Amino acid sequence: SGQSNMQMTLKGWPPNDPILNSAEEIARANYPEIRMFTVARNMSIKPVDHIEGDWKSTSPETAGDFSASAYYFARRLHQELKVPIGIVHSSWGGTAAEAWTSSNTLRELGDFDEELDAIDKPGVFDQVNQWFAKWPSKEFPTTEEEWQNVDFSDTAVPQPGFDDSGWIPVEIPGRIDLINEQTFDGAVWLRREFDLTEQPASDYTLSMGAIDDMDATYINGQKIGGLAGQGYWNVPRTMTIPQSLLKKGKNIIAIRVIDTGGGGGVGGPIEMSNKEGSISLEGTWKSIQIAEIYMNKFYVYDAAKGSAGRPELIQMNPNIPSVLFNAMMHPLVPFTIKGAIWYQGESNVGRDEQYQRLFPAMIRDW
């Protein structure tokens, strides 16, 4: 259990996050006495007794979708102990330790009482459901091709004549994943004007830091690049701006950033350069939330107003204290388990003193 280093599959998250020698390992993964149960991701504010998933025997047809860490661990146990091995894999990338800990144990710590009190109120999520019911929804993409082509009815946004006068100023490089200090997961458009004193004599190179997680980048309404799919959150961006797209005077750069969870933002430095010199694009941009992720769906906002009028919402997310324990650990409690392997901690960075108490409490809890 734990977060993304446990969730990552044996086939990896290609093309940017491969697993070394994964093709060879999958091809020879013929271990009928190693079996994996992958708990379907789920959340609940109260303990539940049932989970979705099934046991799979290890074969070249199944192993690619197994947790890589769990697979290698199980294989070593099987080879050294000469006994059948069953692994229950229950993880969620980017999650915090308090989500994996029961509310009773968290109450003993006293650090999470305010959040636990909030989700204990009757009808706490009614307002959330009412808000998202106002907006059209789209299923969450599952392939790189679907991510590349995801459509939020926003084709007009990168065009030079689009009216962004009601958008919100944001400093870039910087975070794009906050609404009134609340964390936001979803798609955000960024726009900025820049001036050219002369018609360019050559192409420019646009360079940016990493964009977390995905982007589609446009100059004067024409897409020039972007990375979409798993595993690009820490990749710096470099793309060519053809001189034919640029003009003397005002030009528009627009970037649609999709943040699927955890932190989200655009890294620096951000500049366009050619043999004639460089132009910094850092500073104040305009931004709008175009789609928000809720319960594994995108809810699509109006491109002019974005999420204007959105109340402060306590919405279900995998970092709410106790919700993963309730849905993904509590149903396993009657099962005979010999031991646990765990990788996590990054999502609790910045709260290290608390983690020194929280993590041992979670272990005792389990």
N, C-alpha and C positions, 0 to 999 in steps of 0.2 A: 504494500500500500504506500501511499504518499502522493507526490505530484509528478511532473512531466518526465523525470528520469526513470520513473517506474511505469508510467503510461506508455512510453515510446515502444513501438512494436519491433519485432525482430526484422521486419523488412524496412524499418526506419520511416522517416518522413521525407521521401525523395521530392525534389532533387537536391535540396540543400542540406538535409540532415540525414545522411545515410548511416547505416550500421556497417562497420568494417567486416568484410567477408560474408555479408548476410546471404547473398545468393547461394554460396557454397554451403553455409550452415543450414539453410532451409532445405536444400536438395538432399542433405543426408540426415534430416531430422526424422528418423524412423524409430520412435520410441513408444510403442503402444502402451507401456506401463507408466508413462509420464502423461498426466492429464491436467488440463487447465480449465478452470471456471472463471470467466471474466464477468464481473458484476456490472450490469448496465448502469450507466451514470444516472443518478436520481437524487432528489433532495426532498426533505420532509421536515416540518416544524415539530412533528410528534414521531415517536418511534413507530416503525412499521415492522411487520413480520414476514413480508414476502419480497423477493427480488426477482429480476428477470435475468436470464442467462442459462447456459447449459454446459455440461462437461464435454470437452473435446479431447480426444486422443491425439497424441503428437504424431504428425505425418508431414511430408512436404506440402500437402494441400492445406493444412491448418496452421502450421507453425509460424508462418509469416505474420499472422495477426495476433500472436501471443506477445505479451510483455517481454521485451528482450531480457531485462534483468531477471524476471521471474523464470524465464526459460533456462538461462544459463545456470541459475541457482539450482533449479530442479534437476537439470542434467547432471550436475556434479554430485548432488545427493544420490541420485539413482546409480551413477557409476561407482561411487565409493561404498554405498551401503547395500547395494544389490537388492533393494526392495522397491515396490511400486511407490511412486510419488504423486500426490495430488496438490496442486497449487491453486488457491483462490486469489485471484487478482482483483483488487478493489482500489482504484486510484483515480485522481482527477488533477490534471495539470494546473499549476498555479495556485493551489489551494493552501489555506492556512491551517495550522494545527488545531485551532479551536473548533473548526468545522468538523473535525474527526473525533471530537471529545463529547461525552454525554453532558447534558445540561446539569445533571446532579453533581458531577465532578466539577464542572465550571462554576457552579454556585459555591462550592467549597473554596475555590480560589478567590471569588469575589470580584474578579477583573471584568467580567462580562455581564454583570447583572442588568445594566441598562439595556443592552441589546436583547437579552433574553426576556426581560419584561416587555419590550416592544413587540416581540413576536408572539408573546403569550396572550395578547389582547384579542378578544373575539373579533372576527372580521377584519383582521389587520391587513389582509391582502385584497380586500374588496375594492379599495380605491385604486390599487394597481391595475386590477383586472378591468375596471371601468375605464381607466385612461387608455389602455392599449386596445380596448374594444372599439375605440373611435377610429383606428387607423388600419389601412389595408396591411396584410401580412404576407410574407414570403418565406418559403421553406429555407432552412439553412443549407448552403451548398455543401456538398460532400466530396467533390473532386476538384482538381486544379482547374479544369476547363470550366466548371460551373462558377468557381470563384472569379475567373477571368471575365466571364460574361454576365455576372450578376447585375440586374437592372433595377434601379430604384426610381424609374421614371424621371431621371435627372439629366437627360442628354442636353438640355438647354443651359445647364449651370456653367460649363466651362466656356460658353460662347462670349465674345467680347461685349455684346449688347445686353447681357443678363443684368438685371437690377439687383445688386447686393447691398443696397443702401440700408436695409434693416438688419444686416448681419452683425455679428458680435466681434469686436476686435480681440485678437489673440497674438501673443508674442511667439514668433517662430525663429529659431529652434525652441521647442518646448512641448509641454503636454497638451493633448487635445481631448483628453478623456474625462473631463469634469463638467458637471452642470451644477452651478451653485454649490461647489465643494463636494457634491456627490459624484461618485465614480460612474462613468458612462461607458458602456460597451456598444459599439455599433459603427456606423459610417459617418464621417465628417468631411464636408467640403471646405477647402481653404482657397482663397483667391487673393491675388496681389497685383497691382499695376507696377510696371517698371518702364522707364523711359530710355530710348536710344537716341543719341544726338545725330547719328548718321545711319543710313541704310547699311546693314552689315555686308562686308565683302567676303565673309566666309562663315562656315557653320560655327556654332557655339557648342561647348560641352557643358552640360548641367551636372553639377556634383552636389550631392546631399549626404548627410550622415544617414544612419539606419532609420528606417521608418517602421514603426511597430503598430500593426503587423504587415499590412499590405497597402499598395498604392496604385493609382492610375493618374498619370501626370499629363497635362495638356498645356499647349502654348497657342494662344489665340484661337481656341476651339478645336485644335487638332491634337489627338493623342500622340505623344512622343515616346511613351514607355511606361514602366511600372511593373511591379512584381506582385502576384496574387497566388495564394495557396499556402500550404503549411511550410514553416521553416525559414521565412524571410525576415523575421522580426528584427534580426541583428545584422542585416546586410546593408552596407552603404549603397546608395543609388548613384549610378552614372549613366547618362543618356545624352544623345546628340539632339541638338536643336537645329534643324535645317535652316539655313539663312533665308530660304524662300518663305518660311512661316513668320519671319520677323519683319518689322517695318520701322522706319524712322518715326519717332514720337512714342505714343503710349502703346504698350503691349500688355497682355494679360497672361499670367501663369495661374493655373488652377490644379489643385491636387485633391483627389478623393482618397482619404485615408480610412482604412477599415481596421478597427481594433477589436479583436474577438474576445479579449479577456486580459486581466492583469493591467499593467501600465500600457499607455498608448501615447505616441507622440512622434515628432520629427526631430532628428538629430542634426547637428551642424558639423562643419560649416556648410552653408548653402550659397553657392555662387555659380554664375555662368561665365565661361571664359573662352577666348580664342586668341589668335596671335596678336590681335590688336589690344588685348587687355582683359580685365575681369570686372564683373559687376556683382556686388553682394546683394543677395535677396533676403537677408536676415532683417528682422524688425517686426513691425506691426502688419499682420495680415487680417483678412476678414474670414469669419468661420460660421458654419451652420451645421447643426446635426440633421442629417438627411434620413437616417434609419437607426433604430435602436434594437438591440438584441434583448429579447425576453423569452425565457423558457424555450431556448433553441429555435426561435424564429426571429426574423427581422420584421419590425413594424415601421412602415415607411411614412415619414413626415413630409409636409409641404416644403418645397425647395425655397420658397421665399421667407417663410416664417419659422421653419424648423420645429423645434420642440417648445416654442413659445407657449406659455400657459401651463406647462407641465408642473404639477404640484411636486413637493418633496415626497418621494415615494420610498417606502420600505418595500423593496421588491426582492423576491426570492432570488438568491444567488449562492453559488457554492462556497462562499466565504462567511456566510452567516453562522454564528456559533451553533454547533450541535447538528446542523441539518444533514451533513454527510454521515455522521455517526448514526443518526436516526434511520436513514434510508439505505446505507450501504455497508454498515457494520452490525447494527442491532439485529438484522435478520439472520446473521451468521452465528449469533451467540450460542444456540443449542448445538452447533456443529463441533465435533472433536478436532481441535487444532493443536498441532505440536509446537508451533513457533511462528514468529512473524519477522519479516524483513521490511524495512522502512527507509524511504529516502524523502526528506522534506526539510524545510527550514528557511528556504529562500524567501518565501512569502511572509515570514515573520521577521525578516531583517529590519532593524530599527527598533525592535522590541526585545532585544536579547536578554535583558534581565528578567522580563516576564517569561520568556521561553525557558529559562532555567527552571522555572516552577511549573510551567504549562506542560512541557514535554514529558517529564517524569509522571505528572498527574495523568496524562493521556495513556502512558504505558500501564500504570496501575489500573486505570479504568478498563482497558482492554483485558 
